[in-house]
Amino acid sequence: MKEDRQPPFHHHHRRLAAFTRRSFTKSTAYVVILILLSFALGYLSAASYHPRQHSQSPTISQTTIASATAAVTATELDHYRFRTQCADPVHPKLVRQTILDRVFNGTSPYASFPPPHISPLLRESRIKGWGSNGAVFGNLIRKVKPETIIEVGTFLGASAINMARLTRELGLKTQILCVDDFRGWPGFLDRFRELKMVNGDVMLMYQFMQNVVHVNSTESVLFVPFQTGTTLEKLCEWGVFGDLVEVDAGHDFHSAWIDINRAYKVLRPGGVMFGHDYFTAADYRGVRRAVNLFAKVNGFRVKVDGQHWVIDSA
Ligand SMILES: C[S@@+](CC[C@H](N)C(=O)[O-])C[C@H]1O[C@@H](n2cnc3c(N)ncnc32)[C@H](O)[C@@H]1O
């Protein structure tokens, strides 16, 4: 029996050895081909993706789109993920006191304004805005009759002061909250040479306050002098909502995208959100791309009123 079984065993062994040799040779060849291919593909994709390269019109290669899609899937759509829940809304009549308590230790920032060392550096009034008196403000205020307006991006207060006037004319008791770090943007003083800089402080906040004092609107216009991101998060946490929310801070896609998404969290359900520069070319029409993407993701229609975009959540 043993004798009988030996030849087949040897035969099998020889075949196995030959198969292994052949497979080894084959798989070695496959591995070599694969390595060569990945080098070629890696080289090609590296050649078509230059994140630091600047060009006038963005050209996005298929490889870039594919890797971006893979990355989005891998991070489980993190770019679209913003806080989903805010605190219960505080009553509109308590919004002002909430901000005074939370931001200003319970005291009005306008008390004893201007401080003596700042007073000589301010103009009685210095207002400059961009589309800040557009028809959209009156149109929306008449339509929404807001109790609370949140403005994201205020600068010298041109649009806030315009809204204060419009609400007053309609007999509304609207609280306008202005969110701005009052730093402007690097180099903005080139166009505002009359604004004084003190030890690197551009004093935008003081001139804005002076402008509000000048038109006697300190009761209706209050401000939160911090970064838009952290402030909108806090408003959400404190239950401070706006019936009307204007977004007009950073005008590049990413700033606008984040501001719009966070602003939406503090928009009262059924309220209206709007902003300037829907047609600006800056950052490859960054504001428009951000607004359109936001509307698409959330199922809203974008309306246009002059240079402004409007999203009505009703
Ligand atoms: C175009 S101006 C606002 C103009 C104003 N809405 C008007 O019509 O008169 C933009 C403002 O947004 C502010 N800003 C930009 N990015 C900001 C950020 N991340 N946090 C706080 N303020 C910001 C700047 O300081 C600047 O005052």
The ligand as an SDF file (V2000), in Angstrom:
LIG
                    3D

 27 29  0  0  0  0  0  0  0  0999 V2000
  -18.0660   94.2020    5.0700 C   0  0  0  0  0  0  0  0  0  0  0  0
  -17.8240   94.6330    6.7320 S   0  0  0  0  0  0  0  0  0  0  0  0
  -19.4770   94.7450    7.3330 C   0  0  0  0  0  0  0  0  0  0  0  0
  -20.2080   95.8910    6.7480 C   0  0  0  0  0  0  0  0  0  0  0  0
  -21.5380   96.2370    7.3760 C   0  0  0  0  0  0  0  0  0  0  0  0
  -22.4600   95.1110    7.3790 N   0  0  0  0  0  0  0  0  0  0  0  0
  -22.1690   97.3640    6.6190 C   0  0  0  0  0  0  0  0  0  0  0  0
  -22.9580   97.1280    5.6930 O   0  0  0  0  0  0  0  0  0  0  0  0
  -21.8610   98.5070    6.9460 O   0  0  0  0  0  0  0  0  0  0  0  0
  -17.2370   93.1350    7.4080 C   0  0  0  0  0  0  0  0  0  0  0  0
  -16.9670   93.1750    8.9050 C   0  0  0  0  0  0  0  0  0  0  0  0
  -16.8710   91.8390    9.3370 O   0  0  0  0  0  0  0  0  0  0  0  0
  -15.9120   91.7550   10.3700 C   0  0  0  0  0  0  0  0  0  0  0  0
  -15.4120   90.3630   10.3890 N   0  0  0  0  0  0  0  0  0  0  0  0
  -14.9150   89.6220    9.3700 C   0  0  0  0  0  0  0  0  0  0  0  0
  -14.6270   88.3960    9.7570 N   0  0  0  0  0  0  0  0  0  0  0  0
  -14.9300   88.3310   11.0760 C   0  0  0  0  0  0  0  0  0  0  0  0
  -14.8470   87.3010   12.0440 C   0  0  0  0  0  0  0  0  0  0  0  0
  -14.4160   86.0850   11.7460 N   0  0  0  0  0  0  0  0  0  0  0  0
  -15.2400   87.5890   13.2950 N   0  0  0  0  0  0  0  0  0  0  0  0
  -15.6870   88.8200   13.6300 C   0  0  0  0  0  0  0  0  0  0  0  0
  -15.8080   89.8210   12.7410 N   0  0  0  0  0  0  0  0  0  0  0  0
  -15.4310   89.5850   11.4800 C   0  0  0  0  0  0  0  0  0  0  0  0
  -14.8430   92.7850   10.0240 C   0  0  0  0  0  0  0  0  0  0  0  0
  -14.2080   93.2370   11.2000 O   0  0  0  0  0  0  0  0  0  0  0  0
  -15.6850   93.8770    9.3430 C   0  0  0  0  0  0  0  0  0  0  0  0
  -15.9790   94.8970   10.2410 O   0  0  0  0  0  0  0  0  0  0  0  0
  1  2  1  0
  2  3  1  0
  2 10  1  0
  3  4  1  0
  4  5  1  0
  5  6  1  0
  5  7  1  0
  7  8  2  0
  7  9  1  0
 10 11  1  0
 11 12  1  0
 11 26  1  0
 12 13  1  0
 13 14  1  0
 13 24  1  0
 14 15  1  0
 14 23  1  0
 15 16  2  0
 16 17  1  0
 17 18  1  0
 17 23  2  0
 18 19  1  0
 18 20  2  0
 20 21  1  0
 21 22  2  0
 22 23  1  0
 24 25  1  0
 24 26  1  0
 26 27  1  0
M  CHG  2   2   1   9  -1
M  END
$$$$
